[in-house]
Amino acid sequence: MSGVLAKTFGALADPTRLAIVSRLSRGDATMGELAEPHRITPPAITKHVGVLVDAGLVRRRRVGRTVVCTLRPEALSEVEQWLGDLTTYWNSTVDRLEELLRGDDDGR
């Protein structure tokens, strides 16, 4: 697994950060909006968002005195590719097992 994938999965392993990504999938949000459902302090939400920023999943920008967060869906493309490769592998493995169990192995 690449370092990017490890960092992405590490960032998403925390339930609060996973919820933040889920919320941002519906559109941009301020730090306060992200913190509200979790009832956590501003420093705690800053830390969680910082981990997501470091993993490349979220972008922060200032709008006046407000910090607005945006999901970077392109950052999930490597995860999508990895899952696709894994799915292909397991589908072919299951197909081969089915052939063996049916006796369709052509002597292999």
Secondary structure by P-SEA (a helix, b strand, c coil): ccaaaaaaaaaaccaaaaaaaaaacccccccccccccccccaaaaaaaaaaaaaaccbbbbbcccbbbbbbccccaaaaaaaaaaaaaaaaaaaaaaaaaaacccccc
